[in-house]
Amino acid sequence: MCLQSHIAFMKIADLLRLWWCPHAPMRNPAIPRLPGLRPPAAGVTVRLLLSGFIVSLEAPLSKGAEGHPVKDPWSLRQVTRPAVPDNPQVSSAPAHPIDAFLARAQHTSQVQPLESAEKRTWLRRVTFDLVGLPPTLEEQEAFLADNSESAHETVVDRLLASEQHGVRYGRQWLDVLRYTDHDENMPAAPGIHFWRDWVVSALNQDLPYDQFARAQITGNRAAPRRIISAAGHLTPVDPRPEDVFALGFLARGAMSQANADHELAFAAVETISTAFLGMTTSCARCHDHFYDPISQVQYYAFKSLFDPLEVRPVELATPEQVFEQGRKVNDYETRLDRLVSAMRDFIRPHHDRLYEERLSALPLDAQAAIRKREKERNAAEQAVYDDYYPILRIDPPKIKEVMKAEEVAQYDVYLKQIADLKAPEPLPVFWTVVEDSKRASATHYVLVTGDPKRPKTSQPVKPGFPFASKDLEFRQGRRETFGDWLTAPENPLFARVAVNRIWGWHFGAGLHASVSDFGALGGQPVHPELLDWLASEFVSHGFSMKWLHRQIVLSGAYRRASAGGASDVLAANMQKDPENLSLWRFPLRRLEAEPVRDALLAVAGQLDARLGGKSFDGMKPGADSFRRAAYMSRGYKTYAEVMPDFLQTFDAEDGRAACTRRTQTVTAPQALFLMNSEFTDKTAAGLGEWLAAQAAGDFSKAIGLGFTKSLGRDPTPRERSIALNYLRDDPAHLKGFAWMLFNLDEFLYLR
């Protein structure tokens, strides 16, 4: 599809999202929101003619017979632990419980699963999967040499213990939780990276999933908030000091410090619903949900849990740093004043003449107001001055137009001196959330079309949330009560959604295809018993995410080859299960943006694997440019480009909306980046130099090392022959050889 058609389709997709739900997040901010739209009736087919293509879309038939929301979706039914199938019909019953469930599906579909992948293929797959980096040569050699039955377990345990595991899955979770470094006027931007670092640290510590969610909603991971001492006194359980940074999750939603637009509460409701409940709630912002049992009143009752919150800065500097900062600021301001004064004295004759010319052209009453000193102006006169200021401001280009050449040269010297004088780095600050007592005691209402300025005073709401008991007591606090309900083992959504999401990160698709829509429109899970077995086990293992990762990647399904086998078997499998629903083969997966960039640096020996700290600007070269891409600044501003082209090219999101599953495209710009970018050129040079040093003139050895380090395999005889012919015993050609490895499809895919 051409680029123009792709853009047109994206616009149509956004319009359709608006049609189905006016408050759904959009990929294209240029599409205006159209109020009052309602979705088509169930079963209605919409046909659109676009660039020569006829696109047919049928409204879902998921509502009840009377056109009402489904009252009892499968996802709200209690999780019961199913028995692991013994599969007597399967000749060799799998030892792993996951494979036992899948074997039954494969038997039903009459497909023959592929054999296990070659050892190094699995090692590359699981290493990228768990830490987001390629395996080193030493790791490959150690795994090949380990012939014990526990060889795979040893690798998985090592990877899960690596601090890079938190970086890898921190990035995954932050996609879902709407992390961004920039979002227009977001107050939390200066210290938002502390929240990112908290997520990475929590995953490395294997913080139980229930505590992971609870800490970000309440600021306190502890479930019991009071304990009884030996003397019988009730003592509150104080939050862990670091959990203040978990509240960046809520603070990130505010788009202004005053939060008059209620965006903090709206963002909390919709992100929590998406991330932890797997339910879409944004439709209920304007009307009762068309498909799921979520009313508009319930939506605003849910929102009222977060309405009392406001954002506040927390200074993180020590007293010594504060005093030192004062000295630095004073020194900076003194030097700046000296430079600016000298520059103004130099340009004053030209500036004053231009200013007077412009001022004289204004109406006399405006001139009179502007000529007064600021203290002498009344409010109306100050408004006149403010209105005309853009006209009266004299920018450097206009001053240069009336200067002589030697004056322009001197003026440029002044401007450069001022530009080169850098202000001190601001002291660390983190924006958290606190409850305001006045907001908490205020009456909350349903809002007309979701507009805070239009409360429906005839419909006040009390704090609550969908799917909960009607007899709610908030003695422990609004968010605390909700957090207790959300993370309770009895909540059928909490564990199911988490298990399905993590499964999807490993296999490219969840056991339930709609990873964040467990409602009526999401359909049914493909393997419901496997999903419930994993959810039950997840709860019984203390919500350990590392346990879940380990369970999945040690299964036979995960170890299976993605291709190969007899051609007749493959043909039969493709005919009987073309979508690979029974996982008879491992699904081929393209690496996301961050692992692609990190792999280039790692293979070139240039990766800086430090954890934590401020995000770096991926559009400017610097010392931090070699850090992992999870620390690359991202976001959105209308007036500036802040999302590096690389991240956009490889389908990374900017954090404005919850990204539950990244788009997987294969586009020309991706190939052009790997072929022509300066970044690829530098990493290819780094690998080429390393190969030259390691091989010491043995070009056949250099070829073998290049393939093994970049692709996790040996070259075939034909590949080695072609590479030797290209190198022609010239070390200068090793850079081109490295470039070729980076541009193979294999480099981008897990197979």
TAFEN-V167524 format. One line per field, one symbol per residue. ss: DSSP state (2 for helix, 1 for strand, 0 for the rest). phi: phi as a letter, one per 20 degrees, with the letter a starting at -180 (. if undefined). Layout:
# TAFEN-V167524
ss: ???
phi: ???
This chain:
# TAFEN-V167524
ss: 0022222222222222222200000000000000000000000011111100111111000000000001000222000000000000000000002222222222222000000100222222222222200000222222222000002222222222200222222222222200000110002222202222222222220000222222222200000001110000011100002222222222200000000000222222222222222000022220000001000222222222222011111110002222222222222222222222222222222222222222220002222222200222002222222222222200022222200022222222222222220000000011111110222220011112220000111111100000000000000002222222222000022222222222222220000000000002220000022222222222220000222222222002222100000022222222220000000000001100222222222220000100000001000000222210222100110000000022222000000000000000000222222222022222222222222222200022222222222220000022222222222000222222222222002222110
phi: .fffffffffffffffffffbfdffdfdffffedfnfcfffgnfeddceclndeddcdffdeeffendgfecfgfeegfcfffffelffefcffeeggfffffffffffmddfffffggffffffffffecmcfffffffffffeedffegfffffffffefffffffefffffgfemfbecbldgffggcffffgffffffffelgggffgffffednbffffebceffeneedfefffgffffffggefgffdafflfemfgfgfffffffffddmcecffffdaggfcdfcefffgfffgffdffecececfdeegffffffgffffffffffgfffffffffeggfffffffffffeegfffgffffffgfefefffffffffeggfefdeggffffdefgfffffffffffffffeeffgfffbcedcceeffffefedcfdflmegecfeffcfcdgaagmeffeecdfeoffffffffgefgfffegfgffffffgffednbffdgefcceefffmdffcfffgffffffgffemlfffgfgfgffeffffeffebonffffffffffebfelfelfbfffceffgffffffgffffmdfdegdmoffdefecfafefeffffeefbqbbfdbecegggfffdmfeenfcfdebffddccfgfffffedffffffffffffffffffelnefffffffffffedmbeffgfffffffffflldgfefffffgfffefggfecec
